[in-house]
Amino acid sequence: MLAPTLPLGRQGIGMELLEVVANIFTTAMAVLSGSAA
């Protein structure tokens, strides 16, 4: 039971982390551009 679900769980977590990092990066860039301009 654990063997098949572990890779899927890791993939899901990885995708979520990528999405969160992308959102934070986009927000940070927007804030930096806003403060710079």
C-alpha positions as CSV (number, residue, x, y, z in Angstrom):
1,M,0.0,0.0,0.0
2,L,2.7,2.4,0.9
3,A,5.0,1.7,-2.0
4,P,2.6,2.9,-4.8
5,T,1.4,5.9,-2.8
6,L,4.8,7.3,-1.8
7,P,6.0,8.3,-5.3
8,L,2.6,9.9,-6.1
9,G,2.7,11.8,-2.7
10,R,6.2,13.0,-3.4
11,Q,5.2,14.2,-6.9
12,G,2.2,15.9,-5.5
13,I,4.2,17.6,-2.8
14,G,6.8,18.6,-5.3
15,M,4.2,20.2,-7.6
16,E,2.7,22.0,-4.7
17,L,6.1,23.3,-3.6
18,L,6.9,24.5,-7.1
19,E,3.6,26.2,-7.3
20,V,4.1,27.9,-3.9
21,V,7.6,29.0,-4.8
22,A,6.5,30.3,-8.2
23,N,3.7,32.3,-6.5
24,I,6.1,33.8,-3.9
25,F,8.7,34.6,-6.6
26,T,6.1,36.3,-8.7
27,T,4.8,38.3,-5.7
28,A,8.3,39.3,-4.7
29,M,9.1,40.4,-8.2
30,A,5.9,42.4,-8.4
31,V,6.7,44.1,-5.0
32,L,10.3,44.8,-6.1
33,S,9.2,46.3,-9.4
34,G,6.5,48.3,-7.7
35,S,8.9,49.7,-5.1
36,A,11.6,50.3,-7.7
37,A,9.1,52.2,-10.0
